[in-house]
Amino acid sequence: MLGSDAEVLAELRGRVSVTVIDDPDILGTYSRDQAAVIPAGRPLAAVLPTTTDEVCAVVETAGRYGRPIVPRGAGSGLSGGANAVDGCLVVSLERMNRVLEVNSQDLYAVVEPGVINADLRAAAAAEGLLYPPDPASYEFSTIGGNVATNAGGLCCVKYGVTRDYVLGLEVVLAGGEVARLGRRTVKGVAGYDLTGLFVGSEGTLGIITQATLRLVPARERPLTVAAFFPELKAAGRAVAEITAAGIGPSVVELLDQTTINAIEDWKRMGLDRDAAALLLIQSDLGGEAAKEEVRAVVSRCESAGASFVAHAGDPEESDELMAARRFAFPALDRQGEALLDDVAVPRSQIPALLAAIEKIAGRHDVVIGTFGHAGEGNVHPTIVYPRNDRASEASALAAFADIVLTALELGGTITGEHGVGLLKRDLLQAELDDASRWLHRTIRSALDPSGLFNPDKVV
Ligand SMILES: Cc1cc2nc3c(=O)[nH]c(=O)nc-3n(C[C@H](O)[C@H](O)[C@H](O)COP(=O)(O)OP(=O)(O)OC[C@H]3O[C@@H](n4cnc5c(N)ncnc54)[C@H](O)[C@@H]3O)c2cc1C
């Protein structure tokens, strides 16, 4: 490092004139995300810019003093991606939180990176529009973080993931330059898809300081089906039959027996504790079309072997049924330390993946609750183990890696939406071939030759 801590802080507070936090009591809250099992370093400071110019000045200062930068949104990530490294500047975009434009004629919004997903959704709804990507963290995660992780969500089975809505980005590069990438038009193929390169780059290539996002006309409030199954295979069959029949529900979520029981222990919602699986399926077509779609879903669930199928008569009842899905992770997390995995397989392989997870739980003698986006083949097997117990943590990590490798064997991927971060950095090697690894390294070092951004993460 090229200057003392005091010199760097003085420059940031003086010449750059940006808010700098170096109080160790507050700094702790900026040093890690929600992946409890992943270590975090001690940052020199958290820096809270309010404009792109300030971000440029911070990047330029960090480069001059050889201080790494860890970009940060809300810190809700689950892969250690926003975890500090020793001596770094955590650049938190939380104060760049303005929705700059909602264009209801050309169906796009322009936002700063610290805008909370729910605030963008509300701004779009006020114009009769929808920003579809809805991670379960939508009430607290930021658009910058969503773009940097290419976040998915509950309605992605119908509407796609964050990538499908990013038209353009403004990005501060490692030399402090500002690149304006992409477009506001529906179509556009000028040059390489550099916007796409930054989507999912997890803070390793630059800092996103603005995003132009596609919007769609608002949808009706959805109706929900809750279908219980006596065996996991039958739930997998129902998902396959719904997909094959061309029915296009807006949500297809699965909760296994361990997850159902964790929710019942906590919330007593009256879920069937004996069921092997619960599918929560929604239609947002509105009016008679939604009722028709619900009928088609109910019939496929019954023919696949559901033991009990309920469906909500109105949107309020629907919200109550869907609450079970929102409780899934916190319910498991209450039962001990929860190590959340995130793998995706071709949809037809979901039953095989679920069967393998059961075997992995037995082999490592750990409890695994599985829930997630069955309609996209993306699930979150969550390993629950006693807190502060080293031996159990080792078993949990071994089960975690086995699940990831199983997903790869089934033709899937090591992460469907949470990203690589630190948690899966070593496992990424198993997914990429030699040429892809070379491409990753080459792109990263071309854009950031001195390794300023988020060192040690992803690649
Ligand atoms: C209860 C809960 C539910 C969740 N549900 C989902 C879900 O359904 N789907 C899903 O995909 N994820 C989910 N997540 C994970 C997490 O919310 C997402 O990964 C989210 O996109 C992270 O946003 P953030 O603002 O918190 O980013 P952070 O955690 O702060 O950062 C995430 C990554 O993005 C980088 N980054 C952040 N901002 C910028 C920026 N402006 N420029 C460059 N890089 C940046 C960071 O360096 C880091 O690598 C959930 C998390 C929790 C706790």
The ligand as a Gaussian input file, in Angstrom:
#p B3LYP/6-31G(d) Opt

LIG

0 1
 C      -33.858000     -12.996000       2.902000
 C      -33.105000     -12.921000       1.590000
 C      -33.738000     -13.314000       0.432000
 C      -33.052000     -13.264000      -0.790000
 N      -33.714000     -13.639000      -1.928000
 C      -33.076000     -13.576000      -3.123000
 C      -33.757000     -13.956000      -4.319000
 O      -34.937000     -14.349000      -4.325000
 N      -33.057000     -13.884000      -5.483000
 C      -31.767000     -13.443000      -5.527000
 O      -31.195000     -13.375000      -6.609000
 N      -31.101000     -13.085000      -4.407000
 C      -31.720000     -13.133000      -3.207000
 N      -31.058000     -12.768000      -2.071000
 C      -29.638000     -12.351000      -2.157000
 C      -29.409000     -10.817000      -2.319000
 O      -30.496000     -10.082000      -1.801000
 C      -29.172000     -10.474000      -3.784000
 O      -27.940000     -11.042000      -4.205000
 C      -29.142000      -8.962000      -4.073000
 O      -29.098000      -8.756000      -5.467000
 C      -27.956000      -8.241000      -3.424000
 O      -28.229000      -6.849000      -3.446000
 P      -27.499000      -5.860000      -2.403000
 O      -27.911000      -4.480000      -2.731000
 O      -27.751000      -6.289000      -1.018000
 O      -25.995000      -6.091000      -2.820000
 P      -24.729000      -6.449000      -1.905000
 O      -24.967000      -7.677000      -1.111000
 O      -24.300000      -5.244000      -1.173000
 O      -23.643000      -6.766000      -3.043000
 C      -23.774000      -7.909000      -3.842000
 C      -22.641000      -7.935000      -4.886000
 O      -22.828000      -6.862000      -5.795000
 C      -21.719000      -5.968000      -5.780000
 N      -22.286000      -4.624000      -5.903000
 C      -23.268000      -4.057000      -5.161000
 N      -23.563000      -2.837000      -5.627000
 C      -22.761000      -2.616000      -6.686000
 C      -22.591000      -1.539000      -7.597000
 N      -23.311000      -0.417000      -7.533000
 N      -21.654000      -1.652000      -8.569000
 C      -20.896000      -2.769000      -8.680000
 N      -21.019000      -3.827000      -7.850000
 C      -21.942000      -3.740000      -6.871000
 C      -20.991000      -6.240000      -4.478000
 O      -19.602000      -5.957000      -4.566000
 C      -21.253000      -7.718000      -4.290000
 O      -20.336000      -8.477000      -5.049000
 C      -31.699000     -12.807000      -0.837000
 C      -31.071000     -12.406000       0.347000
 C      -31.752000     -12.464000       1.547000
 C      -31.039000     -12.011000       2.793000

